[in-house]
Amino acid sequence: MGASAPASALMAAIYLTHPVHGAKVAVLDMEADFDVQNGWSRYNPEEQDVPQTEVAPAPALRRGRRKKDEEE
């Protein structure tokens, strides 16, 4: 058996960012094209700094027990 290429050489890495969801890596052109249609944008980390995106914090949830008068 011959030597094969390293796994990193076989897989494409397409870097994407989103203003709400942050950054992700797609491995297929079809996946990246679908993501671009849904608000993601491509970038090349070797040509520019990683874009800093603000992720919206999750809303605070009420915790604890209900008040006695609400249990009835």
MDAnalysis code that builds the backbone (N, CA, C; Angstrom):
import MDAnalysis as mda
import numpy as np

u = mda.Universe.empty(216, n_residues=72, atom_resindex=np.repeat(np.arange(72), 3), trajectory=True)
u.add_TopologyAttr("name", ["N", "CA", "C"] * 72)
u.add_TopologyAttr("resid", np.arange(1, 73))
u.add_TopologyAttr("resname", ["MET", "GLY", "ALA", "SER", "ALA", "PRO", "ALA", "SER", "ALA", "LEU", "MET", "ALA", "ALA", "ILE", "TYR", "LEU", "THR", "HIS", "PRO", "VAL", "HIS", "GLY", "ALA", "LYS", "VAL", "ALA", "VAL", "LEU", "ASP", "MET", "GLU", "ALA", "ASP", "PHE", "ASP", "VAL", "GLN", "ASN", "GLY", "TRP", "SER", "ARG", "TYR", "ASN", "PRO", "GLU", "GLU", "GLN", "ASP", "VAL", "PRO", "GLN", "THR", "GLU", "VAL", "ALA", "PRO", "ALA", "PRO", "ALA", "LEU", "ARG", "ARG", "GLY", "ARG", "ARG", "LYS", "LYS", "ASP", "GLU", "GLU", "GLU"])
u.atoms.positions = np.array([
    [0.833, -1.188, 0.000],
    [0.000, 0.000, 0.000],
    [0.870, 1.241, 0.000],
    [0.467, 2.235, -0.781],
    [1.234, 3.460, -0.875],
    [0.834, 4.461, 0.202],
    [1.623, 5.476, 0.319],
    [1.328, 6.534, 1.285],
    [0.171, 7.383, 0.755],
    [-0.676, 7.788, 1.642],
    [-1.808, 8.623, 1.229],
    [-1.609, 10.040, 1.765],
    [-2.374, 10.955, 1.215],
    [-2.288, 12.357, 1.639],
    [-2.862, 12.496, 3.042],
    [-2.384, 13.462, 3.808],
    [-2.941, 13.681, 5.142],
    [-4.412, 14.083, 5.043],
    [-5.162, 13.798, 6.084],
    [-6.606, 14.075, 6.089],
    [-6.887, 15.555, 5.856],
    [-6.043, 16.452, 6.362],
    [-6.275, 17.884, 6.176],
    [-6.175, 18.290, 4.710],
    [-5.420, 17.546, 3.901],
    [-5.296, 17.872, 2.485],
    [-6.511, 17.398, 1.698],
    [-7.265, 16.455, 2.230],
    [-8.403, 15.897, 1.516],
    [-9.695, 16.670, 1.757],
    [-9.814, 17.311, 2.881],
    [-11.058, 17.992, 3.222],
    [-10.943, 19.485, 2.949],
    [-11.969, 20.026, 2.301],
    [-12.022, 21.471, 2.084],
    [-12.505, 22.130, 3.366],
    [-11.983, 23.270, 3.671],
    [-12.429, 24.038, 4.840],
    [-12.890, 25.400, 4.336],
    [-14.181, 25.649, 4.444],
    [-14.758, 26.911, 4.001],
    [-15.199, 27.653, 5.252],
    [-14.606, 28.796, 5.512],
    [-14.863, 29.552, 6.728],
    [-15.999, 30.540, 6.494],
    [-16.949, 30.557, 7.426],
    [-18.128, 31.414, 7.311],
    [-18.365, 32.152, 8.620],
    [-18.954, 33.341, 8.517],
    [-19.350, 34.078, 9.718],
    [-20.799, 34.521, 9.579],
    [-21.434, 34.730, 10.717],
    [-22.826, 35.182, 10.769],
    [-22.924, 36.212, 11.886],
    [-23.698, 37.293, 11.692],
    [-23.780, 38.334, 12.720],
    [-24.394, 37.866, 14.037],
    [-25.212, 36.827, 14.020],
    [-25.842, 36.339, 15.251],
    [-25.160, 35.082, 15.766],
    [-24.834, 34.154, 14.866],
    [-24.356, 32.831, 15.265],
    [-22.838, 32.707, 15.355],
    [-22.095, 33.719, 14.932],
    [-20.641, 33.671, 15.053],
    [-19.973, 33.082, 13.835],
    [-19.014, 32.184, 14.034],
    [-18.238, 31.612, 12.935],
    [-18.416, 30.107, 12.888],
    [-18.245, 29.550, 11.687],
    [-18.305, 28.093, 11.514],
    [-17.462, 27.699, 10.329],
    [-17.229, 26.407, 10.195],
    [-16.473, 25.862, 9.077],
    [-17.374, 24.862, 8.352],
    [-17.531, 25.052, 7.041],
    [-18.271, 24.104, 6.210],
    [-17.252, 23.237, 5.475],
    [-17.618, 22.006, 5.180],
    [-16.690, 21.105, 4.503],
    [-17.102, 20.824, 3.060],
    [-18.299, 21.220, 2.657],
    [-18.766, 21.022, 1.287],
    [-19.155, 22.358, 0.675],
    [-18.889, 22.527, -0.619],
    [-19.308, 23.745, -1.307],
    [-20.827, 23.899, -1.258],
    [-21.551, 22.789, -1.369],
    [-23.006, 22.837, -1.343],
    [-23.499, 23.366, 0.017],
    [-22.868, 22.914, 1.092],
    [-23.228, 23.386, 2.436],
    [-22.942, 24.881, 2.569],
    [-21.778, 25.324, 2.082],
    [-21.409, 26.731, 2.176],
    [-22.349, 27.599, 1.342],
    [-22.716, 27.141, 0.150],
    [-23.649, 27.891, -0.697],
    [-24.999, 28.048, -0.012],
    [-25.482, 26.985, 0.625],
    [-26.749, 27.039, 1.359],
    [-26.641, 28.014, 2.526],
    [-25.522, 27.982, 3.243],
    [-25.325, 28.885, 4.381],
    [-25.280, 30.347, 3.925],
    [-24.631, 30.619, 2.792],
    [-24.558, 31.988, 2.268],
    [-25.964, 32.494, 1.952],
    [-26.830, 31.626, 1.445],
    [-28.215, 32.006, 1.161],
    [-28.981, 32.324, 2.439],
    [-28.486, 31.846, 3.580],
    [-29.154, 32.057, 4.863],
    [-28.434, 33.063, 5.758],
    [-27.689, 33.992, 5.156],
    [-27.123, 35.090, 5.915],
    [-25.674, 34.950, 6.335],
    [-25.028, 33.823, 6.039],
    [-23.617, 33.650, 6.371],
    [-22.770, 34.295, 5.284],
    [-21.542, 34.680, 5.601],
    [-20.632, 35.202, 4.593],
    [-19.287, 34.501, 4.716],
    [-18.683, 34.250, 3.565],
    [-17.393, 33.544, 3.525],
    [-16.251, 34.489, 3.863],
    [-15.191, 33.942, 4.422],
    [-13.965, 34.704, 4.617],
    [-12.789, 33.744, 4.597],
    [-11.617, 34.272, 4.322],
    [-10.397, 33.490, 4.295],
    [-9.538, 33.929, 5.475],
    [-9.333, 33.074, 6.469],
    [-8.570, 33.480, 7.658],
    [-7.102, 33.772, 7.362],
    [-6.576, 33.291, 6.243],
    [-5.179, 33.561, 5.900],
    [-4.994, 34.961, 5.322],
    [-6.047, 35.543, 4.764],
    [-5.944, 36.868, 4.153],
    [-6.332, 37.998, 5.090],
    [-7.103, 37.714, 6.101],
    [-7.574, 38.763, 6.999],
    [-7.698, 38.207, 8.418],
    [-7.840, 39.113, 9.365],
    [-8.090, 38.685, 10.730],
    [-9.478, 38.067, 10.807],
    [-9.670, 37.201, 11.781],
    [-10.988, 36.601, 11.970],
    [-11.950, 37.705, 12.376],
    [-13.040, 37.876, 11.643],
    [-13.975, 38.946, 11.983],
    [-14.594, 38.719, 13.359],
    [-14.664, 39.774, 14.118],
    [-15.284, 39.697, 15.437],
    [-16.772, 39.979, 15.292],
    [-17.582, 39.016, 15.629],
    [-19.022, 39.202, 15.530],
    [-19.616, 39.189, 16.929],
    [-20.589, 40.020, 17.128],
    [-21.278, 40.072, 18.411],
    [-22.392, 39.040, 18.408],
    [-22.391, 38.180, 19.406],
    [-23.439, 37.180, 19.542],
    [-24.428, 37.694, 20.572],
    [-25.694, 37.715, 20.198],
    [-26.731, 38.221, 21.098],
    [-26.878, 37.270, 22.293],
    [-26.908, 37.806, 23.508],
    [-27.070, 36.940, 24.675],
    [-28.476, 36.357, 24.727],
    [-28.589, 35.182, 25.302],
    [-29.899, 34.548, 25.446],
    [-30.707, 35.312, 26.489],
    [-32.017, 35.403, 26.305],
    [-32.831, 36.118, 27.291],
    [-32.822, 35.389, 28.633],
    [-32.882, 36.163, 29.696],
    [-32.875, 35.580, 31.034],
    [-34.211, 34.886, 31.294],
    [-34.135, 33.691, 31.827],
    [-35.342, 32.939, 32.133],
    [-35.644, 33.036, 33.621],
    [-36.931, 33.077, 33.941],
    [-37.306, 33.091, 35.354],
    [-37.127, 31.700, 35.914],
    [-36.567, 31.640, 37.095],
    [-36.344, 30.360, 37.744],
    [-36.971, 30.388, 39.122],
    [-37.203, 29.242, 39.636],
    [-37.725, 29.153, 40.992],
    [-39.171, 28.685, 41.010],
    [-39.724, 28.666, 42.192],
    [-41.096, 28.200, 42.370],
    [-42.093, 29.322, 42.125],
    [-43.320, 28.902, 41.810],
    [-44.377, 29.881, 41.683],
    [-44.792, 30.334, 43.066],
    [-45.344, 31.526, 43.133],
    [-45.839, 32.045, 44.411],
    [-47.051, 31.235, 44.833],
    [-47.309, 31.188, 46.138],
    [-48.397, 30.376, 46.656],
    [-49.744, 30.753, 46.039],
    [-50.016, 32.031, 45.849],
    [-51.309, 32.426, 45.312],
    [-51.445, 32.043, 43.828],
    [-50.366, 31.763, 43.120],
    [-50.437, 31.365, 41.714],
    [-50.636, 29.865, 41.556],
    [-50.432, 29.056, 42.613],
    [-50.500, 27.600, 42.513],
    [-51.932, 27.100, 42.433],
    [-52.895, 27.864, 42.825],
    [-54.275, 27.392, 42.880],
    [-54.876, 27.241, 41.565],
])
